[in-house]
């Protein structure tokens, strides 16, 4: 009787394990596949963010032309221009805004803005966390790929579970997860594992438990 009961418990345990594997597999496959690295992405204009430096040139008015940092609150201050919002704007948009303010003091000002020390707002950065050699936030660049990100952060650590890495991305206001194969890309040189990155992506590299 005891042997029969034990055998039945074994069968139930095996069935439970099998069911768990199926559930886990279903969760894994429900993750969206990432777009390929050569996917056509919309054109992207760089947006200014806190920490950037902007070189402001006012034609024929060198006394009000200078390079200033974008403050943590996203604003800039220059001669004749105080607390002007800059974060989230393109260089051209900021130039036009400065012209409007300077128009009160200078007749038909012509302003050019050049951004240096690129950081960008959080929505434009790619953040890498977990088992990267150098976890950090990177400014997004046009046509940036997963391989570019890995080069910038120095690859993954020996404790990383690269093929279980995920990209968290906001699409149409909703958060989505994409599975990526960093191990295959870095260790095997499998270019098919490369994928296109987008502004605001968060790359999560988990630790291996084996």
Secondary structure, DSSP 8 states (H G I E B T S, - for coil): -HHHHHHHHHHHHHHHHHHHHHHHHHHHHTSEE--BTT-----------TT-EEEEEETT-GGG-EEEE--TTSEEEETTEEEEE-TT--HHHHHHHHHHHHTTTSTT--EEEEEES----GGGEEEEEESBTT-EEEE--TT-BHHHHHHHHT-B-TTB-GGGEEEEEEETTEEEEEEE-HHHHHHS--GGG-BB--TT-EEEE-B---
